[in-house]
Structures are given as C-alpha cells and as structure tokens.
Amino acid sequence: MFRAFTEHPESVGETYFEHMHSASWFATTMFVGAFACLIHAVLPFACQKSGSRRIRLLYERMVTNRHRAPASDGFLGMAEGI
C-alpha cells in the first residue's frame, strides 16, 4: 500500500514530500490563473495577460525543465492521463 504513495514521485525524481510541494505549487498557480481568467471574462480590460503568463510558467516548469526518472509500469500507471 505504501508503494502507491511513493511510486509516482520516484518516477519524477522526487520524494513524497517534494512531490506534494511541487503538486501544491502547480495547483495554486492554476487556481490563480483560472481566477484571473474569470476576472478577465467579466472585465475584459483586467488581467489581459495573467492567464497566458501562468500557462507559460506551468509549461516551462512541467515540460521544458523537467528531469524525469525512467518510467515504471506500476499499479497506478493506468491513471497516467488524469
């Protein structure tokens, strides 16, 4: 059971707590970006570049600058796209 908590973090070269911190940062960044987009939807003059700036930041951190450990086919691998 414990392996379910450590397998994915290890696959991206992180400990459980490092992964928790990283995932929390992503969630907060997405939340702030989504909120800025909602404000922009109502007030088109406000937050004109906030959403796209956050998307670029997220992409750079998740895709461009990621150093991933070799993938393993594990029990939770079927949830890969979630």
Secondary structure as UniProt FT lines:
FT   HELIX           3..11
FT   TURN            12..13
FT   HELIX           16..42
FT   TURN            44..45
FT   TURN            48..49
FT   HELIX           50..59
FT   HELIX           60..64
FT   HELIX           75..79
FT   TURN            80..81
//
